Amino acid sequence: MPYEVNPLDWVTAIAASGTMVITGLALLFARAQLSQWRDELKVRRASEAALELILAAEKVSEGLKWVRASFVERQVDEASGELSEYQRRFEQVHELSKEFADLRINQIRARYVLSCPKLDAAVEELFQIRIKIIVALKLIYQTRFGCEEKGFSDDDVRLRQDIFGSYGKYDQLGLRQEAAMLKIHDLAGPYAKLEVR
C-alpha cells in the first residue's frame, strides 16, 4: 500500500519550518540589536571621556591663569621682601596637584577611548606649562634670593615672563596654553557633543 499523506503531517511540517524561520529571523534581529547597543555604548563612553577631559583641562587652565595672574594683590612680607610673592605662587601651583591628577586620569581614559594622539599631545602641553612655571619659580628664587644683588638680569626677565602671564600676544607661555586648550576643544568637543559616531 502506498504511503498515504495525512494533511495533518503537512500542517505540522509547515509549522515546524515556520518556527525555524521565525527563530532564525529573531536571532538575526537580536544580533543586530546587540551590535547597535554596543555601538551606542562606545559612542556614549567616548562622549563621557571627552567631556570629562574637557572639564578637567578647563579646571587646570583656569588654575594656571590664577597662578600666573600678574595683577593679583601682592603680599610682600617685610622681612623677606618679594619672597612671599614667589612662595605664594609656588603654593598655588602645588594646590593644583589634584586638578592635574584628575587631568592625567582623564587623559589616560581619553587615550584609550578616543585614540587621538593630537588630543593627547595638547593635554600634555598643559603639563609641560606647569613644569615650566615650577622651574621658573625655583630658578628665580635661587637667583633672586640667593645673592645680594636686587637688579633684574635678562634671565630674571625671561623667568618672570613664565611666572607672570598677561595672556596677550607677547606672553609665549600663555599663547601655548590657549593653543592647547583650543586644540582640546576642537578635538574632544565633537565627541562630547555626540557629533562623532
C-alpha positions in Angstrom: 0.0 0.0 0.0 1.4 3.3 -1.0 2.3 5.8 1.7 -0.7 7.9 2.5 -0.1 11.5 3.1 -2.0 12.8 6.0 -2.9 16.5 5.6 -2.1 17.0 9.3 1.5 16.0 8.6 1.8 18.8 6.0 0.5 21.3 8.5 3.0 20.0 11.1 5.9 20.2 8.7 4.9 23.8 7.6 4.5 24.9 11.2 8.0 23.4 12.1 9.5 25.2 9.1 7.8 28.4 10.0 9.1 28.1 13.6 12.7 27.7 12.3 12.4 30.7 10.0 10.9 32.8 12.8 13.6 31.7 15.2 16.3 32.5 12.6 14.9 35.9 12.0 14.6 36.6 15.7 18.3 35.6 16.1 19.3 38.0 13.3 17.3 40.8 14.8 18.8 40.1 18.3 22.3 40.2 16.8 21.6 43.5 15.0 20.2 45.0 18.2 23.2 43.8 20.2 25.5 45.3 17.7 23.6 48.6 17.8 23.6 48.6 21.6 27.4 48.0 21.5 27.9 50.9 19.1 25.7 53.2 21.2 27.7 52.2 24.3 31.0 53.1 22.5 29.7 56.5 21.5 28.4 57.2 25.0 31.7 56.2 26.5 33.6 58.4 24.0 31.3 61.3 24.8 31.7 60.9 28.5 35.5 60.6 28.2 35.7 63.7 26.0 33.5 65.7 28.3 35.4 64.8 31.4 38.7 65.6 29.7 37.5 69.0 28.6 36.2 69.8 32.1 39.5 68.7 33.7 41.5 70.7 31.2 39.4 73.8 31.8 40.0 73.5 35.6 43.7 73.2 35.1 43.8 76.0 32.6 41.9 78.3 34.9 44.2 77.3 37.8 47.3 78.2 35.7 45.8 81.5 34.8 45.2 82.1 38.5 48.8 81.2 39.3 50.2 83.4 36.6 47.9 86.4 37.1 50.2 89.4 37.1 47.8 91.8 38.7 47.0 89.7 41.8 47.3 91.7 45.0 50.9 91.5 46.1 51.6 90.2 49.6 55.1 91.3 50.3 56.5 90.3 53.6 58.6 93.0 55.3 61.3 90.6 56.4 61.6 88.6 53.2 60.8 91.2 50.6 59.5 89.6 47.4 60.0 86.1 48.7 56.3 85.8 49.8 55.1 86.6 46.2 57.1 83.7 44.7 56.3 81.4 47.6 52.6 82.1 47.3 52.7 81.3 43.5 54.6 78.1 44.2 51.9 77.1 46.8 49.2 77.9 44.2 50.9 75.6 41.8 51.0 72.9 44.5 47.3 73.5 45.2 46.6 72.5 41.6 48.0 69.0 42.2 44.6 67.4 42.5 43.4 69.1 39.3 46.5 67.9 37.4 46.0 64.3 38.8 42.4 64.4 37.6 43.5 65.7 34.2 46.1 62.8 33.9 43.4 60.2 34.7 41.1 61.7 32.1 43.9 61.9 29.6 44.6 58.2 30.0 40.9 57.4 29.7 40.6 59.5 26.6 43.8 58.0 25.1 42.2 54.5 25.1 38.6 55.5 24.4 39.2 58.2 21.7 42.6 57.1 20.3 43.6 60.6 19.3 47.4 61.3 19.6 46.9 65.0 18.8 44.5 65.4 21.7 46.9 63.6 23.9 49.7 65.9 22.9 47.5 69.0 23.6 46.8 67.8 27.1 50.5 67.0 27.6 51.2 70.7 26.7 49.4 71.8 29.9 51.6 69.5 32.0 54.7 71.0 30.3 53.5 74.5 31.1 53.1 73.6 34.7 56.7 72.2 34.8 58.0 75.4 33.1 56.3 77.6 35.7 57.7 75.5 38.6 61.2 75.6 37.1 60.9 79.4 36.6 59.8 79.8 40.2 62.6 77.7 41.6 65.3 79.4 39.4 64.1 82.9 40.1 64.0 82.1 43.8 67.6 80.8 43.7 68.9 83.7 41.5 66.9 86.5 43.1 67.1 85.5 46.7 70.4 83.5 46.8 72.5 86.7 46.3 72.6 90.3 47.4 72.1 91.8 44.0 68.5 93.0 43.6 68.6 94.1 39.9 66.9 92.1 37.2 69.1 90.2 34.8 67.9 89.1 31.3 67.4 85.6 32.7 65.3 87.0 35.5 63.1 88.8 33.0 62.6 85.6 31.0 61.8 83.6 34.1 59.4 86.3 35.3 57.6 86.1 31.9 57.0 82.5 32.6 55.7 83.2 36.1 53.6 86.3 35.4 51.2 86.0 32.4 49.1 88.5 30.7 47.8 86.0 28.1 48.4 88.7 25.5 50.3 88.5 22.2 53.7 88.7 23.9 53.0 86.1 26.5 54.5 83.0 24.8 53.6 80.6 27.6 50.0 81.9 27.7 49.7 81.6 24.0 50.9 78.0 24.2 48.3 77.3 26.9 45.5 78.9 24.9 46.5 77.0 21.8 46.5 73.7 23.7 43.0 74.5 25.1 41.7 75.4 21.7 43.1 72.1 20.3 41.5 70.1 23.2 38.1 71.7 22.5 38.4 71.2 18.7 39.4 67.5 19.0 37.3 66.4 22.0 34.3 68.7 21.5 32.7 66.7 18.7 32.9 63.6 20.8 31.4 65.4 23.8 28.6 66.7 21.7 27.9 63.3 20.2 28.7 64.6 16.7 31.2 61.8 16.1 29.8 58.3 15.6 
